Amino acid sequence: MPMPDHDAFAQLERSHRRLEERLVELEEAADALEAGQRVAQALETVRGVAAWFGRAGARHEADEETSLFPRLAARGVALELCARLGAEHRAQAELWATLTRLVEAAEVDAGAIGRSVRALFRSYAAHVRAEEDELFPAARAALEAGELAEMLEEMSGRRGRGPGA
């Protein structure tokens, strides 16, 4: 059943869908680079997705690490999972940094860009699955309505919307 727009987890899941869409764009661009097709356009796509992630991904990770994880920790829920997901956020940041260096290099290495993109794709596929299949159900069960409302307000504030803006 779809969650209402005012649900913090629905917002997190929508963010995951946007990320997945952008990762598909990234993969298509990497494929084009490796095939030597539309090189300038493909590089621009990679740069654009990386810039998007620098903004949207940072907010999403803050939503989890600042608004969700501490609330779960206070209840002793999913501690190991939150620690693992936080470590994955940092590893993913390194993957993005590597990809950015590769597309900004004087000599573009299409194979390295493709490998980097595929590593990001694999990392996020497993990461999103763990959040949606394990973390979010545990959080929904553990957190009270007031905590969820506070979380949503904080998340909206990060996006310049609502009372937390």
N, C-alpha and C positions, 0 to 999 in steps of 0.2 A: 504494500500500500504506500503511495507517495506521501512524503511528509509535507506538512504545510510550510509555506514560505517563511513563517516566523520561527521555524525550528532550527536550532543551531546545527544539528546534524545534517539537515537537508541542505543548509548552506555549505557545509564541508563537503558533502557528496556532490553538489553542483560544481564546486571548485575542482573536485577530482575529475568530473566529466570534461570540464574545460581543459584541464591538464592533459587528459588523454587525447582530446582533439588536437591540441598543440603538438603533442608527441607524434601523432600521425603526420602532421605537416612536416615536422622535423625529419621523420623517417623518409618521407617522400623526397625532401630536399637532399638528404644524404644519398639516397638512391640515384637521384639525378646527377649529383656531383661525381659519384663513382662511375656513372655511365658517361661522364663528360658532356652532359646535356644541361643547357640553361644554367651555366656555372654562376654567372653574376646574380641571377635571380635566386638560385638555390642558396648561395652564400647570404644574400639579403634575408631570406626566410629564416635561416639558422640564426642570424644576428637578431632578427625581430623576435623569434621565439625565446631566445636567451634573455633579451631585454624584458619581455613580458614576464618571464619566470622571475627575474630579479625583483619585479614589483609584486605580482600576484602570488608567486610562490612564497615570498618572504612574509606576506600577510597571512597566508594559509598556515605556514609553519608557526607563526606567532599565535594564531588562533589555537593551535594544538598545544604548543609548548608553554604558552602563557595563560591561556584560558581553560584548557581541558586537562592537561597532564597534572597541574598542581591540585586541581579539585579531586582528581582520582587519587592522587598521592595522599591527600588529607584523609581519605576514606580507606586507604590501604588496598586500592583496587588496581589491578593490571600494572603493578609497579615494574616488573621485568619487561613487559611489552612496551610500556611507555619509554623505558630506558633504551630498548632496542630501536624503537621508532625514532627517538631523538638522535641516536647515533647514525641511523640511516639518513636523517635530514642532513647531518654534517657531511656524510660520505657523498650524498647527492650534490651538495654545494661544491665539493671538490670535482665531481664529474662535470658540472656546469662550468666551473673555472677552466678545466682542461679543454672543454669544447670551445669556449670563448677564445682561449689562447690559440687553438688550432685554426679558427676562422680568421683570426687577426694576424696570423703569421704572414711573413712576406711571401712565402711559397706555400700554397695550399696543398695539403696532403689529404686527398679525398678518401683514401682508405682509412686513415687515422680518424677522420671526421666520422665516417660510417661506423667504425668500431666504437667510438665515443657515444654516438647517438644510440646504437644498439645497447650499450651498457646502461644508458639512462632509461631506455624503454624497459629493459628487464628489471632494473631496480624499482622503477615506479609501479610496474605491474604487480610485483610481489608486495610492495609497500601499501598500495591502495587496497589490495585484497585483505591484508592483515588489518588495516584500519576498519574497513567496512564489515568484514566477517567476524572480527574478534573485538577490536577496541570499542567501536561505536555501540554494539549491543551491550557490552559490559557497562559502558558509561550511561547508556539509557536506563539500564536497570539500577544503577547505583546512585545517580544524581537526582536531586529533587527539583521540582518545577522552578523554584526560586533561583537555584544555581544555574539551571538552563537558561532562564531569562537573563541573568547577569552575564552569562557567557555570550549570549546573542547580542546584548548591548555592547559588550567589549569588542566583539567581532565587527559590529556595525560601526563603532567608533574608529576602528582601524581603516575603515573604508570611507570615512568622512560623512557617515550617515548616522542619524539618531543622536540620542543624548550624550553618548560617549565621544562624539566628534569634537 
